[in-house]
Amino acid sequence: MSTIYLKSAYDAPSEAVLAAAAEGLVTIVGQPELTADMLLAHEGLITGNQLDQNAMLALKDGLAAFLNAGGRWFFNGHMLRPLVDGMAQYRPIEAPKRADFNLSSVNPHPLFSGIELSKLETNKGVAGFYGRGCNPMPEDAVAVNGLGPANVPVDWVWARPEGGRIFSHAGNDLGSIGLEWDLAGELMRRIIGWTQGGTCFAPWPAIPSAPAADLPLAEPETYTGMRNQRRTGRRRVVAPSCGTYYHIRSLEGARYTDVFDVICAPEQLGDVLQPGDILWVPCRTPAQRMIAQKSVLARHLEAGGTVIALGESRSDLWLPDVSFTGTPTNWWWWLDPAADLGVRVTGAAASHPLMAGIGSKDVTWHLHGWFTPPDGATVLARDGDGRAIFYEDKVSTPGTMILSSLDPMFHHGSHFMPATTSFLDRFVPNLKALADA
């Protein structure tokens, strides 16, 4: 029996996962293909932070049966849907300071044996990638690593009374952490080993060390779920949600949810999209989900519709006439107080309704690449080399495409990088005003 590596993302798995698959230790399964029977035929499961929690919720009983049979699940990310009885909604540290991201061992676990946690705490000197809160510990779970003075349990292991074990890592995928120290591959190999019955706590701690009794966590949020509302007298705003934690929080959380008339899976767009709708594809949408809807999007644009596509979703693969060049991301530039990323909004942005009140500072956090817009397109923001990172295209189709390489919803949904929330605080009301006009 092997471990299922559930592939929810577009990009290929890491070299460590591919090597394990070649050895027969791992079975790479696309999330749409996952079934309850498939789970029961394997001993381990690894999921990443692009897990579609809506789709996984439909397999809740199958997941419980897998665990009851002794299965082990390594969960990366923020738990926002009730996928397992006994687990609660992710909660971030409230108003965190740098010291709140200090990483320390609470109960030493073999998965981290010989690894200096200081090498995982920051990424190029920037803290917060490892985690910014926790999936609250179920009763009888054991904290592994903690954040800050209170030891907020960013990592924990739970031996469920009904059977099976869950290792929760409430941050970026653990198998991608420690790249600058060449630790990511080793961590992934250890994760795979753990899911296949590798050493956990031996023996299980009778009286484990515990985090602080009063943790500095924000209150749980309410997420309103999918919807399909009719509107008269105004254009609808439609958002395809891939069920990732950052889509759920950005689209369904109280801060922005009122602007969205329709929140649906990408696969439902063909049934719900109307010619007058403004379709907003959130950033970091796994590209394969939109590639499958390419003909739906083409019809929408040919009918004069509007599509807004934000960054890290590979819009060049599913929208017409989009030329994009990706670049390595420098997220540590701001550590130098004198640094300037060079991003600037253009003169055309000042009169564009979607850019009202948005200045250069509001579109500056980091860069993922640039576009080569077609002749006649309107560039709204450029990088330090003068290349387009935000533009409007009304020339390639009868409709309107608004494209950006910026990824605000991912970071807002991850409680990471306040500048992205500041951008959305301006962009979302501007979009609502456009729809109401």
HELIX and SHEET records of a PDB file:
HELIX    1   1 GLU A   15  ALA A   22  1                                   8    
HELIX    2   2 GLN A   31  GLU A   33  5                                   3    
HELIX    3   3 ALA A   36  LEU A   40  1                                   5    
HELIX    4   4 GLN A   53  LEU A   57  1                                   5    
HELIX    5   5 LYS A   60  ASN A   68  1                                   9    
HELIX    6   6 ARG A   98  PHE A  101  5                                   4    
HELIX    7   7 PRO A  110  PHE A  112  5                                   3    
HELIX    8   8 SER A  118  GLU A  121  1                                   4    
HELIX    9   9 LEU A  174  SER A  176  5                                   3    
HELIX   10  10 LEU A  179  TRP A  181  5                                   3    
HELIX   11  11 ALA A  184  THR A  195  1                                  12    
HELIX   12  12 TYR A  245  GLU A  252  1                                   8    
HELIX   13  13 THR A  257  VAL A  259  5                                   3    
HELIX   14  14 PRO A  266  GLN A  268  5                                   3    
HELIX   15  15 LEU A  269  VAL A  272  1                                   4    
HELIX   16  16 ALA A  287  ILE A  291  1                                   5    
HELIX   17  17 LYS A  294  GLU A  302  1                                   9    
HELIX   18  18 SER A  315  LEU A  317  5                                   3    
HELIX   19  19 TRP A  333  LEU A  335  5                                   3    
HELIX   20  20 GLY A  347  SER A  351  5                                   5    
HELIX   21  21 PRO A  353  MET A  355  5                                   3    
HELIX   22  22 SER A  360  VAL A  363  5                                   4    
HELIX   23  23 PRO A  408  GLY A  413  1                                   6    
HELIX   24  24 PRO A  418  ASP A  436  1                                  19    
SHEET    1   A 8 VAL A  26  GLY A  30  0                                        
SHEET    2   A 8 THR A   3  LYS A   7  1                                        
SHEET    3   A 8 GLY A  44  THR A  47  1                                        
SHEET    4   A 8 ARG A  72  ASN A  76  1                                        
SHEET    5   A 8 ARG A 165  HIS A 169  1                                        
SHEET    6   A 8 VAL A 152  ALA A 159 -1                                        
SHEET    7   A 8 VAL A 142  LEU A 147 -1                                        
SHEET    8   A 8 LEU A 103  SER A 105 -1                                        
SHEET    1   B 2 ARG A  91  PRO A  92  0                                        
SHEET    2   B 2 GLY A 133  CYS A 134 -1                                        
SHEET    1   C 2 THR A 122  ASN A 123  0                                        
SHEET    2   C 2 VAL A 126  ALA A 127 -1                                        
SHEET    1   D 9 ARG A 227  ASN A 228  0                                        
SHEET    2   D 9 VAL A 262  CYS A 264 -1                                        
SHEET    3   D 9 VAL A 237  PRO A 240  1                                        
SHEET    4   D 9 ILE A 278  VAL A 281  1                                        
SHEET    5   D 9 THR A 306  ALA A 309  1                                        
SHEET    6   D 9 THR A 400  SER A 404  1                                        
SHEET    7   D 9 ALA A 388  ASP A 393 -1                                        
SHEET    8   D 9 THR A 378  ARG A 382 -1                                        
SHEET    9   D 9 ARG A 344  VAL A 345 -1                                        
SHEET    1   E 2 PHE A 324  GLY A 326  0                                        
SHEET    2   E 2 GLY A 369  PHE A 371 -1                                        
END                                                                             
